[in-house]
């Protein structure tokens, strides 16, 4: 428990030291770090979506038209792939 307290105090001291050194540039660096992390999360979620779309395309039968090869249909959803919720003929 004491070791955790010492580590937390050390991190707090470093944070205060960085804040004093950075001065007015602190908010800019904070937004840069947060923005970079957010963009990494967006890129990772786009990669997951791309993989799901590829899996959906592989799972669709070749006789099906390409419009029907969407993630919702392959994953078990009953959504129509036609725009506006209209059914296809």
VOVORO-626996 format. One record per atom (N, C-alpha, C): residue in one letter; residue number from 0; z, y, x. Coordinates in Angstrom, 2 decimals, decimal comma. Layout:
<pts>
PT  res    n       up    north     east
PT    A  NUM        Z        Y        X
...
</pts>
This chain:
<pts>
PT  res    n       up    north     east
PT    X    0     0,00    -1,18     0,82
PT    X    0     0,00     0,00     0,00
PT    X    0     0,00     1,26     0,88
PT    X    1     0,78     1,23     1,92
PT    X    1     0,85     2,38     2,83
PT    X    1    -0,49     2,59     3,52
PT    X    2    -1,15     1,50     3,87
PT    X    2    -2,44     1,61     4,54
PT    X    2    -3,48     2,26     3,63
PT    X    3    -3,48     1,91     2,34
PT    X    3    -4,40     2,54     1,39
PT    X    3    -4,12     4,03     1,28
PT    X    4    -2,87     4,40     1,27
PT    X    4    -2,49     5,81     1,20
PT    X    4    -2,98     6,56     2,43
PT    X    5    -2,82     5,98     3,59
PT    X    5    -3,25     6,62     4,84
PT    X    5    -4,77     6,77     4,85
PT    X    6    -5,48     5,74     4,39
PT    X    6    -6,94     5,81     4,35
PT    X    6    -7,39     6,89     3,36
PT    X    7    -6,76     6,95     2,19
PT    X    7    -7,12     7,96     1,19
PT    X    7    -6,84     9,37     1,72
PT    X    8    -5,73     9,54     2,41
PT    X    8    -5,41    10,85     2,99
PT    X    8    -6,42    11,23     4,07
PT    X    9    -6,84    10,27     4,85
PT    X    9    -7,84    10,53     5,89
PT    X    9    -9,17    10,96     5,28
PT    X   10    -9,59    10,28     4,21
PT    X   10   -10,83    10,66     3,53
PT    X   10   -10,70    12,05     2,92
PT    X   11    -9,54    12,35     2,33
PT    X   11    -9,32    13,68     1,75
PT    X   11    -9,37    14,76     2,83
PT    X   12    -8,77    14,50     3,97
PT    X   12    -8,80    15,47     5,07
PT    X   12   -10,22    15,70     5,56
PT    X   13   -11,02    14,63     5,67
PT    X   13   -12,41    14,77     6,08
PT    X   13   -13,21    15,57     5,04
PT    X   14   -12,95    15,32     3,76
PT    X   14   -13,65    16,05     2,71
PT    X   14   -13,31    17,54     2,78
PT    X   15   -12,06    17,86     3,00
PT    X   15   -11,65    19,26     3,12
PT    X   15   -12,26    19,90     4,36
PT    X   16   -12,28    19,17     5,45
PT    X   16   -12,88    19,67     6,70
PT    X   16   -14,37    19,94     6,50
PT    X   17   -15,08    19,01     5,86
PT    X   17   -16,50    19,22     5,60
PT    X   17   -16,72    20,41     4,67
PT    X   18   -15,86    20,58     3,67
PT    X   18   -16,00    21,71     2,75
PT    X   18   -15,82    23,03     3,48
PT    X   19   -14,87    23,09     4,42
PT    X   19   -14,64    24,33     5,18
PT    X   19   -15,81    24,61     6,11
PT    X   20   -16,33    23,57     6,75
PT    X   20   -17,43    23,75     7,70
PT    X   20   -18,71    24,15     6,96
PT    X   21   -18,99    23,48     5,84
PT    X   21   -20,23    23,75     5,11
PT    X   21   -20,22    25,10     4,41
PT    X   22   -19,07    25,48     3,89
PT    X   22   -18,96    26,77     3,21
PT    X   22   -19,87    26,86     2,00
PT    X   23   -20,79    27,82     2,02
PT    X   23   -21,68    28,05     0,88
PT    X   23   -22,75    26,97     0,75
PT    X   24   -22,99    26,18     1,77
PT    X   24   -24,01    25,15     1,69
PT    X   24   -23,51    23,88     1,01
PT    X   25   -22,25    23,79     0,73
PT    X   25   -21,67    22,60     0,11
PT    X   25   -22,33    22,18    -1,18
PT    X   26   -22,51    23,10    -2,15
PT    X   26   -23,17    22,71    -3,40
PT    X   26   -24,60    22,21    -3,20
PT    X   27   -25,31    22,79    -2,24
PT    X   27   -26,67    22,35    -1,98
PT    X   27   -26,67    20,91    -1,48
PT    X   28   -25,79    20,61    -0,53
PT    X   28   -25,73    19,24     0,00
PT    X   28   -25,25    18,26    -1,08
PT    X   29   -24,32    18,68    -1,92
PT    X   29   -23,85    17,81    -3,00
PT    X   29   -24,99    17,49    -3,95
PT    X   30   -25,76    18,50    -4,34
PT    X   30   -26,87    18,25    -5,26
PT    X   30   -27,95    17,39    -4,58
PT    X   31   -28,14    17,55    -3,29
PT    X   31   -29,10    16,73    -2,57
PT    X   31   -28,67    15,27    -2,57
PT    X   32   -27,40    15,01    -2,28
PT    X   32   -26,90    13,64    -2,26
PT    X   32   -26,96    13,02    -3,65
PT    X   33   -26,52    13,75    -4,69
PT    X   33   -26,56    13,23    -6,05
PT    X   33   -28,00    13,02    -6,52
PT    X   34   -28,88    13,95    -6,20
PT    X   34   -30,28    13,81    -6,60
PT    X   34   -30,96    12,65    -5,92
PT    X   35   -30,66    12,43    -4,65
PT    X   35   -31,24    11,29    -3,94
PT    X   35   -30,76     9,98    -4,55
PT    X   36   -29,47     9,90    -4,86
PT    X   36   -28,95     8,70    -5,49
PT    X   36   -29,56     8,46    -6,85
PT    X   37   -29,76     9,53    -7,63
PT    X   37   -30,37     9,39    -8,94
PT    X   37   -31,80     8,90    -8,83
PT    X   38   -32,56     9,43    -7,88
PT    X   38   -33,94     9,01    -7,72
PT    X   38   -34,04     7,56    -7,27
PT    X   39   -33,09     7,09    -6,48
PT    X   39   -33,06     5,68    -6,09
PT    X   39   -32,82     4,82    -7,32
PT    X   40   -31,92     5,25    -8,21
PT    X   40   -31,68     4,49    -9,44
PT    X   40   -32,91     4,48   -10,34
PT    X   41   -33,62     5,59   -10,44
PT    X   41   -34,84     5,65   -11,26
PT    X   41   -35,90     4,72   -10,68
PT    X   42   -36,06     4,72    -9,36
PT    X   42   -37,05     3,85    -8,73
PT    X   42   -36,69     2,37    -8,93
PT    X   43   -35,42     2,04    -8,85
PT    X   43   -35,00     0,65    -9,06
PT    X   43   -35,24     0,22   -10,50
PT    X   44   -34,97     1,10   -11,46
PT    X   44   -35,21     0,74   -12,86
PT    X   44   -36,71     0,61   -13,14
PT    X   45   -37,53     1,42   -12,50
PT    X   45   -38,98     1,29   -12,65
PT    X   45   -39,46    -0,04   -12,07
PT    X   46   -38,87    -0,47   -10,97
PT    X   46   -39,22    -1,76   -10,39
PT    X   46   -38,85    -2,91   -11,31
PT    X   47   -37,69    -2,81   -11,96
PT    X   47   -37,27    -3,84   -12,90
PT    X   47   -38,22    -3,89   -14,09
PT    X   48   -38,61    -2,74   -14,61
PT    X   48   -39,55    -2,69   -15,72
PT    X   48   -40,90    -3,27   -15,32
PT    X   49   -41,36    -2,96   -14,13
PT    X   49   -42,63    -3,50   -13,65
PT    X   49   -42,58    -5,02   -13,57
PT    X   50   -41,49    -5,56   -13,06
PT    X   50   -41,33    -7,02   -12,97
PT    X   50   -41,32    -7,65   -14,36
PT    X   51   -40,66    -7,00   -15,32
PT    X   51   -40,62    -7,53   -16,68
PT    X   51   -42,02    -7,52   -17,30
PT    X   52   -42,79    -6,50   -17,03
PT    X   52   -44,16    -6,44   -17,55
PT    X   52   -45,03    -7,51   -16,91
PT    X   53   -44,86    -7,76   -15,62
PT    X   53   -45,61    -8,83   -14,97
PT    X   53   -45,25   -10,19   -15,54
PT    X   54   -43,96   -10,42   -15,77
PT    X   54   -43,53   -11,68   -16,36
PT    X   54   -44,08   -11,85   -17,77
PT    X   55   -44,14   -10,75   -18,51
PT    X   55   -44,68   -10,81   -19,87
PT    X   55   -46,17   -11,13   -19,83
PT    X   56   -46,88   -10,58   -18,88
PT    X   56   -48,32   -10,86   -18,77
PT    X   56   -48,57   -12,31   -18,38
PT    X   57   -47,73   -12,87   -17,51
PT    X   57   -47,88   -14,27   -17,11
PT    X   57   -47,53   -15,22   -18,24
PT    X   58   -46,56   -14,83   -19,08
PT    X   58   -46,11   -15,71   -20,15
PT    X   58   -47,05   -15,69   -21,35
PT    X   59   -47,87   -14,66   -21,49
PT    X   59   -48,79   -14,57   -22,63
PT    X   59   -49,91   -15,58   -22,45
PT    X   60   -50,35   -16,14   -23,56
PT    X   60   -51,43   -17,12   -23,48
PT    X   60   -52,74   -16,41   -23,21
PT    X   61   -53,68   -17,07   -22,52
PT    X   61   -54,95   -16,42   -22,19
PT    X   61   -55,80   -16,10   -23,42
PT    X   62   -55,59   -16,81   -24,55
PT    X   62   -56,37   -16,56   -25,75
PT    X   62   -55,95   -15,27   -26,45
PT    X   63   -54,77   -14,77   -26,13
PT    X   63   -54,27   -13,56   -26,76
PT    X   63   -54,96   -12,34   -26,16
PT    X   64   -55,26   -11,32   -26,99
PT    X   64   -55,83   -10,08   -26,42
PT    X   64   -54,82    -9,37   -25,53
PT    X   65   -55,32    -8,52   -24,67
PT    X   65   -54,44    -7,85   -23,71
PT    X   65   -53,48    -6,89   -24,38
PT    X   66   -53,80    -6,37   -25,59
PT    X   66   -52,88    -5,46   -26,28
PT    X   66   -51,59    -6,17   -26,67
PT    X   67   -51,66    -7,47   -26,88
PT    X   67   -50,48    -8,21   -27,34
PT    X   67   -49,58    -8,63   -26,19
PT    X   68   -49,97    -8,36   -24,98
PT    X   68   -49,17    -8,76   -23,83
PT    X   68   -48,13    -7,70   -23,50
PT    X   69   -47,25    -7,44   -24,41
PT    X   69   -46,20    -6,47   -24,14
PT    X   69   -44,86    -7,18   -24,02
PT    X   70   -43,92    -6,51   -23,43
PT    X   70   -42,62    -7,09   -23,13
PT    X   70   -41,88    -7,50   -24,39
PT    X   71   -41,93    -6,67   -25,43
PT    X   71   -41,17    -6,94   -26,65
PT    X   71   -41,61    -8,24   -27,31
PT    X   72   -42,92    -8,51   -27,33
PT    X   72   -43,40    -9,72   -27,99
PT    X   72   -43,03   -10,96   -27,20
PT    X   73   -43,20   -10,91   -25,90
PT    X   73   -42,92   -12,09   -25,08
PT    X   73   -41,43   -12,38   -25,03
PT    X   74   -40,61   -11,33   -25,00
PT    X   74   -39,17   -11,52   -24,92
PT    X   74   -38,54   -11,86   -26,26
PT    X   75   -39,33   -11,99   -27,32
PT    X   75   -38,79   -12,43   -28,59
PT    X   75   -38,70   -11,36   -29,64
PT    X   76   -39,16   -10,16   -29,36
PT    X   76   -39,10    -9,09   -30,35
PT    X   76   -40,20    -9,26   -31,38
PT    X   77   -39,99    -8,73   -32,56
PT    X   77   -40,98    -8,83   -33,63
PT    X   77   -41,79    -7,56   -33,77
PT    X   78   -41,73    -6,68   -32,79
PT    X   78   -42,43    -5,40   -32,88
PT    X   78   -43,93    -5,61   -32,72
PT    X   79   -44,67    -4,84   -33,46
PT    X   79   -46,13    -4,90   -33,36
PT    X   79   -46,57    -4,08   -32,16
PT    X   80   -47,61    -4,53   -31,48
PT    X   80   -48,10    -3,77   -30,33
PT    X   80   -49,12    -2,72   -30,74
PT    X   81   -49,50    -2,70   -32,03
PT    X   81   -50,44    -1,70   -32,50
PT    X   81   -49,73    -0,37   -32,65
PT    X   82   -50,41     0,74   -32,37
PT    X   82   -49,75     2,05   -32,49
PT    X   82   -49,44     2,39   -33,95
PT    X   83   -48,37     3,09   -34,15
PT    X   83   -47,99     3,54   -35,48
PT    X   83   -47,40     2,47   -36,36
PT    X   84   -47,08     1,32   -35,83
PT    X   84   -46,47     0,25   -36,60
PT    X   84   -47,45    -0,47   -37,52
PT    X   85   -48,76    -0,20   -37,37
PT    X   85   -49,75    -0,89   -38,20
PT    X   85   -49,99    -2,29   -37,67
PT    X   86   -50,32    -3,18   -38,56
PT    X   86   -50,59    -4,56   -38,15
PT    X   86   -52,04    -4,69   -37,75
PT    X   87   -52,30    -5,61   -36,88
PT    X   87   -53,67    -5,86   -36,42
PT    X   87   -54,33    -6,89   -37,32
PT    X   88   -55,64    -6,86   -37,34
PT    X   88   -56,38    -7,85   -38,12
PT    X   88   -56,97    -8,89   -37,23
</pts>
